[in-house]
Amino acid sequence: MVNEYEIKKQICEIGKRIYDRGMVAANDGNISVKINDNEFLCTPTGVSKGFMTPDYICRVDKNGNVLEANGSFKPSSEIKMHMRVYQQRPDVNSVVHAHPIYATSFAIAGIPLTQPIMPEAVIALGCVPIAEYGTPSTNEIPDAVEKYLPYFDAVLLANHGALSFSDSLLAAYHKMESLEFYAQLLFNAKQLGGPKELSPEQVQGLYEIRRQFGLKGKHPADICVGGKNSCHACGGCATAHNGGAADSDLVAAITKKVLESLGK
């Protein structure tokens, strides 16, 4: 089992990666890792993620209360958002929040990443919805994100940035990296006249590949079982932000698709 100091070093390494790749500026972004059911390591607020050392990393409990912090360091002001993910997703062991340029641009424009344009993005990432805007460091963001947690492993934050989460720190970071690459490709394709999307049949084929691989996490392939429809086409993950649908409408749409797939 990896000891706590090694995990702190890994957090610093991932922090440097997101900083070096321009996914954050100045002191933006935050990272956390689950140690056990009541202990979590997280990056401090007010510190550049590109210049951290292990002694910067804070330890908090499941409510975000400080268990350990050196000197003037304090846990990220967005720790509430991280804790909500861990509460709703027991399979998640790490959360990454950043402001990647292309993905955040889509979040600012109010455009979810739902267009199926390349196999790797469809298989590994699936759709990326937009959670409604919330004031940073308040419960508004966790409340907005919560409805998407049972179905997706990455979420855009309206006018804010992006959030990714997975069963390991490296996997959570890779989802953020894939999310930004997907957004950049989609942006570039739009400048060239618009992307040629994969067909519903092709998307379903990719969903089946994912199922065969047994990949972990939440994904449209878990919802859109059978048939020609997919979450990439139905718009279900976009309606809560683009169109103002209520939570019950989103749940009803997902439930309907599951029942259809079961022949009921």
C-alpha angles and dihedrals in degrees: 000000000000112000123234095255091055090051090052089052090051091051089053091048092051089045089056091049095054090045095048091048091054094246090131136026129211107333097343127132135034140220134201138183129198114234097176137330092292105026130070135171118219142172118260125249121252095027130111109248089217096064106042128130126197093263089064093065118102130209121219138175126243090277093053094254115148116258096167134005128155121231114319094345116125130185119268113283087232094061089115089065092051093048091052090056092051091047094053099035114047089177092063119095100169140033129197125192121187143148104238108184102234097037091046090049089058089048090052092047091050094240117138118211100248104127113111102225106145134025097233093055093046094049101040104030111017118187123346113209128197120245114213119263117277133178109262117254092018131099090256093088096046089048091051094046097045098078091060099047097087092056111032142043097210134038135187115226112220111250090349122068142267139303128204131177139179146151093285138028093245092049092049090051092047090055089054090049092048090047092055093045090051091050093048093050091048091049092050092046090053089056089055094056101284134305124281100233126215113256122253089252091052091048091051089051090054091047089055091051089054091051091050091050089052092222116188128239135044120308142158087255087071091056104033100059113164129347128067099277122096138182086250089066106028096065093221094134092051102047098080090063104023103049103013098252115175122244090254090057091054092049091046092052092050092045091051091053092049092050091048090052089053092051094246 
